[in-house]
Amino acid sequence: MKKILLVFVLFIVLTGVASADHPDNKLGLGVMGGWHGAWSSGGGWGYTSFSLKVPNVPLFWAINLGFKRNYFRLGVSGDIYFYERDLVSNINLHWMIGVGGWINIGFGDAKGLAFGARLPIGVSWHALPFLEFFADIAPSLGFQLAPEFYFPAGGWPLEIGVRLWL
């Protein structure tokens, strides 16, 4: 298990520095909306997220909040973009692919605890040097631990948002 963790940390450090589209030395703050199609549970839910990119750290964080009348979900995800390239360079449109992890905690009718890995694939457009619009799909696969254990858990989160670079 220690070897797997070491390989994962080295992967994050070595691939997280290759970032063509996102400035590494700036703070990124944003909001996004999304829909998580949960294929494992036969349903899905919408959510709002807050996006955070800390300077000189290769992870893009999201804190997800999902509400309905009888439930509340809180989730956290962290992604590294290991491949970013120009799609249409003269308008600053880029595409990227990465790897990340997630954890969701549900309350009410959606009570539970689940975690897993995700593969974000998306596009970003820097309309201005400090303003980015982005969209991605992040297929995910993981485990549900509570209220009962099952595998696989996951889905196809679709996300769209805006981020300010400060």
Number of C-alpha atoms within 10 A of each C-alpha: 5 7 8 9 10 11 11 12 11 12 13 20 15 12 15 21 16 16 17 15 20 18 16 18 13 16 16 23 18 18 17 20 18 21 18 21 18 16 14 17 11 8 10 15 14 18 22 20 23 18 21 19 25 15 15 13 16 23 21 17 22 22 20 22 20 19 16 13 7 9 13 17 22 18 19 17 21 20 24 26 27 19 17 20 15 17 15 11 10 7 12 16 19 20 20 21 19 18 20 20 19 21 19 19 18 20 14 12 12 15 14 17 20 21 21 18 20 24 20 24 19 20 19 24 21 20 12 12 11 13 15 21 18 18 19 20 20 22 17 24 19 20 18 21 14 13 12 8 13 13 12 15 19 24 22 19 21 19 21 19 19 20 22 20 19 13
